[in-house]
Amino acid sequence: MKNLVYFLAFGLLMAAPVTMAAEDLAPKSSAETRMEKKEAADWYKKKLARQKKAIAALKKVKNEKTAKKAADAIMKHYGKLVGGEKTAMGTTAAAEVPETDAMDDMATKYEKQLEKLQEQLNSEIERIGELGIECPELDEAIDAVNTY
């Protein structure tokens, strides 16, 4: 009898992860799908706006002084995503880009706009590279723009 109880308990422990995994594979409701699409659209709209502001700031770079100003302007928009900000509860962690099917769908929707902005961003980075400006803050800001 004692062994039977152990086998039942062991069986329940082994079955719990399987049932949890089956719940993850269950189809999503239409409300969840709508919410994911809305969050993905919001993410990409904000991404486009941040990139436009970053490009505008990079266009103003002429020397090291303006490079630092541009880095500050860019990090004003990307600082929360990069993390490391001090809050009352400690420092914040870097944001993670959501990975859902809705994000893939929105990526195809905004593909042309993103490519255009990326080309502009690359040309500005190349122009700044030709100026030979050494500014670690600007390098960090450019990395943030490329990541998020």
N, C-alpha and C positions, 0 to 999 in steps of 0.2 A: 504494500500500500504506500509506504514511504517513497519507494522508487517511482511509483506511478505519479505521485505529486511532483517529484523532481522532473520527470520527463514532460509533464504537462507545462510546468513553468518554463522549462527550457524551450519547448515548442512555441509557447507564446512569445518569448523573447526573440526567437528566430523569425517569427512571422510578422512581427511589428514593422521592421524596416521594409519588408516586401509590400505590406499594405500601404505604407507611407509613399513608397515609390509609385504604386498604382494610382494614388491620388494625384501625383504630379503629372501623370500621363493623361489624366482625364481631360476632355475637351473643355475649353474655357467658355464661360457664358458670354453672351453678346455684350453685356454691360462691361465685363472685364476687357473684352477686345476693343470696345469703343474707348475705354479709359486709356488703354495702352496706346492706341492710335493718337489720342489727344495729347498724351504726354510726349510721344515721339515728335509730333508736329511742333509742340512748344519747344522741345529741345533744339530742333533744327532751326526754328525761327530765331531763337536766342543766339544760336551759334552763328547764323548769318549776320545778325546785328553786331555781335562781338567782333567778328572778322572785319566788318566794314569800319568799325571804330579803330581797330588795330591798324588797318591799312592807312586810314587817315592820319593816325599818329606817326606811322613810319614814314609817310611822305614828308613830314616836317623835319626829319633828321638831316642835319647838315654837318654837325661836329659832335664832339663828345658831350658837350653841355646839353644840346638838344636831344642827344641819344638818351641821356638820363631822364629828361622830361618825358620823352616818348615811352620809355620803359615804365615810368610811374603811371602814365595815362593808361597804358595797356594793362598793367597789373591791377589797376583800379577795377577793371572789368573781369579779369581772370584770377584775381587773388583768392576768391572764395573757392574756385575750382581746384587750384593748385594746392591749397591747404597751407598749414603752418600759421594761420592767423590765431592770435591769442584771444580767447574768450574767457568768460567767467568760469567755465567748466574745464579749461585747459586749452590745448591747441587743437585745431581742426585737422582732419585727415583730407587727403586729396579725394576729389570726387571721382566716381567711376561712371564711365559712359554706359548708359543702359544698353543691354543686348537682348532685344526681343525681335520677333518677326515684324512687328510694327515699325521698329527702327530701320530694318532693311527696306521695307516698303517706302518709308519716308526718304531714305537715302536715294532711292531711285527717282523719287519725285523731285527732290532738290538737287539732283546731280549736276545739272547745267550751271546753276547758280554757284554751287560749291566749287566747281572746276574754274569758273571765271574768277572768283575771289581768290582761289589758290594761285592762279596764274599771276594776278596782281600782287599778291603777297610775295611770291617767289621773285618777281621783278624788283620789288622794293628791297628785299633781302640782298639780292645781287647788287643793286645800286649801293647799298650801305657797305657791302663787302668791298666794293671797288674804292670807296672812300677811305678804307683802312681804319675805321673807327674801332677801338678796343673798349668795349663796355660790357662787363659781365652781366649787369642788370638787364641790358637789352637782349643779350643772348638768352637769359632765363625767360624773359617775356616772349621772345620769338618761339622758344620751345613750348611754352604754355599755349600760344596761338596754334601751333602745329598739332599739339596733343588734343586740345579741346575745341 
